[in-house]
Amino acid sequence: MPQKLYVGNLPYRTTEDDLRRLFKKYEPIHSLILIADKDMEAPRGYGFIELDEPKAGNALYELSDTEFNGRSLRIHVATGMDPKNKAKEEKAQRRKAIDKTTAEKRKENKQAAATRRNRQTTTTEYMVSDLDNYG
């Protein structure tokens, strides 16, 4: 039965291939994912790997606190997200959605204001040309 491990304190330049090479000794790897920031798509420095249960235990024992690309790995058995952290994450996501909507509305308002200014300028130009023509 597969067991999921949390792999933390990874250098941000780490790729999935790098992790596959690190855990090659403990194959088969059932799944592997590196977590990235949703908005900026930048790596977050941690991921999850799923291995067979006995091999996951060996990997945990052998690789925990070892150095990988200049950083000391933190490996733990993955647990579900703490309800408090989950609530905080959901609140942050809602806040980002509101901020995004607000930013979009600001952009629309700026475009509308620019359109109004253009209309006013155009109207003034027509008035000046009418005065010149009909005096």
C-alpha positions as CSV (number, residue, x, y, z in Angstrom):
1,M,0.0,0.0,0.0
2,P,1.5,3.4,-1.0
3,Q,2.4,5.9,1.7
4,K,2.8,9.6,1.0
5,L,5.8,11.5,2.3
6,Y,6.2,15.3,2.7
7,V,9.6,16.4,1.4
8,G,10.5,19.9,2.6
9,N,13.2,22.5,2.6
10,L,13.9,21.9,-1.1
11,P,15.9,24.4,-3.1
12,Y,13.6,26.4,-5.3
13,R,15.4,25.2,-8.4
14,T,14.6,21.6,-7.7
15,T,12.7,19.8,-10.5
16,E,10.6,16.6,-10.4
17,D,13.4,14.8,-12.2
18,D,15.9,15.8,-9.4
19,L,13.5,14.3,-6.9
20,R,13.0,11.2,-9.0
21,R,16.8,10.7,-9.1
22,L,17.0,11.2,-5.3
23,F,14.3,8.6,-4.6
24,K,15.3,6.2,-7.4
25,K,16.6,3.7,-4.8
26,Y,13.1,3.5,-3.3
27,E,11.1,2.8,-6.5
28,P,8.4,2.3,-7.6
29,I,7.3,5.9,-7.2
30,H,3.5,6.1,-7.3
31,S,3.2,9.8,-7.5
32,L,5.4,12.9,-7.1
33,I,4.4,16.5,-7.0
34,L,6.3,19.8,-6.3
35,I,4.1,22.5,-4.9
36,A,4.1,25.9,-6.6
37,D,2.5,29.2,-5.8
38,K,-0.8,29.4,-7.8
39,D,-0.6,33.0,-8.7
40,M,3.1,33.4,-9.6
41,E,3.8,29.8,-10.4
42,A,7.0,30.0,-8.4
43,P,8.2,26.9,-6.5
44,R,7.3,26.8,-2.8
45,G,10.2,24.6,-1.7
46,Y,8.3,21.4,-0.8
47,G,6.5,18.5,-2.4
48,F,5.0,15.1,-1.8
49,I,6.1,11.7,-3.0
50,E,4.2,8.4,-2.7
51,L,6.1,5.2,-2.3
52,D,5.4,1.6,-1.2
53,E,5.0,1.5,2.6
54,P,8.2,-0.3,3.6
55,K,10.3,1.7,1.1
56,A,8.7,4.9,2.3
57,G,9.9,4.1,5.8
58,N,13.4,3.4,4.5
59,A,13.5,6.7,2.6
60,L,12.2,8.6,5.6
61,Y,14.9,7.0,7.8
62,E,17.8,7.4,5.3
63,L,17.1,10.7,3.7
64,S,15.7,12.8,6.5
65,D,18.1,15.6,7.5
66,T,20.5,14.7,4.7
67,E,21.9,17.5,2.5
68,F,20.4,17.9,-1.0
69,N,21.7,20.7,-3.3
70,G,23.0,22.6,-0.3
71,R,19.9,22.3,1.9
72,S,19.0,19.9,4.7
73,L,16.0,17.9,3.7
74,R,13.0,17.6,6.0
75,I,11.0,14.4,5.3
76,H,7.9,13.4,7.3
77,V,4.9,11.1,6.8
78,A,2.3,13.4,5.1
79,T,-0.8,14.0,7.1
80,G,-4.0,15.7,6.2
81,M,-4.1,19.5,6.3
82,D,-4.8,20.9,9.8
83,P,-8.4,22.3,9.8
84,K,-7.1,25.6,11.1
85,N,-4.6,25.8,8.3
86,K,-7.2,24.7,5.8
87,A,-9.5,27.5,7.0
88,K,-6.7,30.1,6.7
89,E,-5.8,28.9,3.2
90,E,-9.5,29.1,2.1
91,K,-9.8,32.6,3.6
92,A,-6.6,33.7,1.8
93,Q,-7.9,32.3,-1.5
94,R,-11.2,34.2,-1.1
95,R,-9.3,37.3,-0.3
96,K,-7.1,36.9,-3.5
97,A,-10.3,36.4,-5.5
98,I,-11.8,39.6,-4.1
99,D,-8.5,41.5,-4.7
100,K,-8.4,40.3,-8.3
101,T,-12.0,41.3,-8.8
102,T,-11.3,44.7,-7.3
103,A,-8.2,45.2,-9.5
104,E,-10.3,44.2,-12.6
105,K,-13.0,46.8,-11.6
106,R,-10.3,49.5,-11.2
107,K,-9.0,48.7,-14.6
108,E,-12.5,48.9,-16.1
109,N,-13.1,52.3,-14.3
110,K,-9.8,53.6,-15.7
111,Q,-10.7,52.5,-19.2
112,A,-14.2,54.1,-18.9
113,A,-12.6,57.4,-17.6
114,A,-10.2,57.4,-20.6
115,T,-13.1,56.9,-23.0
116,R,-15.0,59.8,-21.4
117,R,-12.0,62.1,-21.7
118,N,-11.6,61.1,-25.3
119,R,-15.3,61.9,-26.0
120,Q,-15.0,65.3,-24.3
121,T,-11.9,66.1,-26.3
122,T,-13.6,65.1,-29.5
123,T,-16.7,67.1,-28.7
124,T,-14.7,70.2,-27.9
125,E,-12.8,69.8,-31.3
126,Y,-16.1,69.6,-33.2
127,M,-17.4,72.7,-31.4
128,V,-14.2,74.7,-32.3
129,S,-14.4,73.6,-35.9
130,D,-18.1,74.5,-36.1
131,L,-17.3,77.9,-34.7
132,D,-14.7,78.4,-37.4
133,N,-17.0,77.2,-40.2
134,Y,-20.2,79.0,-39.1
135,G,-18.6,81.8,-37.1
